[in-house]
């Protein structure tokens, strides 16, 4: 068509006038370059800090709410919980699971394999799931539904590092 090249393009009027004047040249040292470099560096350091300071163990405790509680024939109360323990480290560790906030209780563990709550073996980078039932040996005779705050404490046997998760023990 004998027209000049670059006649049709997506560009701004400001840039087109600079191209005609040929006065401005590309510069890497602009405020925008420093701003973006600062943001990328900050995000990188935050990610490294978070990865370095993460916990090696994760504990999740979910109460089984159907039914809220079971009153056994001897008058004691039973609550069920689903527990998930995740070992994020690269070595096999042994843990002890304790419960605080409830007096005179016993624990029944329901898992496919036999687990001792004082010596739970968790392989590196793996998860252990279990269902436990906490049975309050002392009969509770109040008529209102009562929530007792209990804490599940998972402590490593060698180092003493622990993680705590709160929940409630529901009784009439």
For each residue, the residues with C-beta under 8 A, 3 or more apart:
1:
2:
3: 7
4: 7
5:
6: 9
7: 3 4
8:
9: 6
10:
11: 15 16
12: 15 16
13: 16 17
14: 17 18
15: 11 12 18 19
16: 11 12 13 19 20
17: 13 14 20 21
18: 14 15 21 22 23 24
19: 15 16 22
20: 16 17
21: 17 18 24
22: 18 19
23: 18
24: 18 21
25:
26:
27: 30
28: 33
29: 33 34
30: 27 33 34
31: 34 35
32: 35 36
33: 28 29 30 36 37
34: 29 30 31 37 38
35: 31 32 38 39
36: 32 33 39 40
37: 33 34 40 41
38: 34 35 41 42
39: 35 36 42 43
40: 36 37 43 44
41: 37 38 44 45
42: 38 39 45 46
43: 39 40 46 47
44: 40 41 47 48
45: 41 42 48 49
46: 42 43 49 50
47: 43 44 50 51
48: 44 45 51 52
49: 45 46 52 53
50: 46 47 53 54
51: 47 48 54
52: 48 49
53: 49 50
54: 50 51 88
55: 58 88 163
56: 87 88 89 93 161
57: 85 86 87 88 89 93 95 154 156 161 163
58: 55 84 85 86 88 163
59: 83 84 85 86 152 154 163 164 165
60: 83 84 85 86 165
61: 81 82 83 152 165 167
62: 81 82 83 84
63: 79 80 81 82 167 168 170
64: 79 80 81 82 131
65: 68
66:
67: 70
68: 65 79 145 170
69: 77 78 79 170 171 172
70: 67 77 78 79
71: 75 76 77 78 172
72: 75 76 77 78 135
73:
74: 139
75: 71 72 139
76: 71 72 135 136 137 138 139
77: 69 70 71 72 135 136 139 140 169 171 172
78: 69 70 71 72 133 134 135 136
79: 63 64 68 69 70 133 134 169 170 171
80: 63 64 131 132 133 134
81: 61 62 63 64 131 132 133 134 152 167
82: 61 62 63 64 129 130 131
83: 59 60 61 62 97 129 130 131 132 152
84: 58 59 60 62 127 128 129
85: 57 58 59 60 95 120 122 127 128 129 154
86: 57 58 59 60 122 126 127
87: 56 57 92 93 122 123 124 125 126 127 128
88: 54 55 56 57 58 125
89: 56 57 93 124 125
90: 124 125
91: 124
92: 87 121 122 123 124
93: 56 57 87 89 121 122 156 157 158
94: 119 120 121 122 156 157 158
95: 57 85 119 120 122 154 155 156 157
96: 117 118 119 120 154 155 156 157
97: 83 117 118 120 152 153 154
98: 152 153 155
99: 102 105 107 134 150 151 152 153
100: 150 151 153
101: 148 149 150 151 169
102: 99 105 134 136 148 150 169
103: 138
104: 136 137 138
105: 99 102 134 135 136 137
106: 134 135 137
107: 99 117 132 133 134 135
108: 132 133 135
109: 115 117 130 131 132
110: 130 131 132 133
111: 114 115 129 130 131
112:
113:
114: 111
115: 109 111 120 128 130
116: 119 120
117: 96 97 107 109 120 132
118: 96 97
119: 94 95 96 116 157
120: 85 94 95 96 97 115 116 117 128
121: 92 93 94
122: 85 86 87 92 93 94 95 126 127 128
123: 87 92 126
124: 87 89 90 91 92
125: 87 88 89 90
126: 86 87 122 123
127: 84 85 86 87 122
128: 84 85 87 115 120 122
129: 82 83 84 85 111
130: 82 83 109 110 111 115
131: 64 80 81 82 83 109 110 111
132: 80 81 83 107 108 109 110 117
133: 78 79 80 81 107 108 110
134: 78 79 80 81 99 102 105 106 107 150 169
135: 72 76 77 78 105 106 107 108
136: 76 77 78 102 104 105 139 140 169 171
137: 76 104 105 106
138: 76 103 104
139: 74 75 76 77 136
140: 77 136 146 171 172
141: 172
142: 146 171 172
143: 172
144: 172
145: 68 170 171 172
146: 140 142 170 171 172
147: 168 169 170
148: 101 102 168 169 170 171
149: 101 166 167 168 169
150: 99 100 101 102 134 166 167 168 169
151: 99 100 101 164 165 166 167
152: 59 61 81 83 97 98 99 164 165 166 167
153: 97 98 99 100 162 163 164
154: 57 59 85 95 96 97 162 163 164 165
155: 95 96 98 160 161 162
156: 57 93 94 95 96 159 160 161 162
157: 93 94 95 96 119
158: 93 94
159: 156
160: 155 156
161: 56 57 155 156
162: 153 154 155 156
163: 55 57 58 59 153 154
164: 59 151 152 153 154
165: 59 60 61 151 152 154
166: 149 150 151 152
167: 61 63 81 149 150 151 152
168: 63 147 148 149 150
169: 77 79 101 102 134 136 147 148 149 150
170: 63 68 69 79 145 146 147 148
171: 69 77 79 136 140 142 145 146 148
172: 69 71 77 140 141 142 143 144 145 146
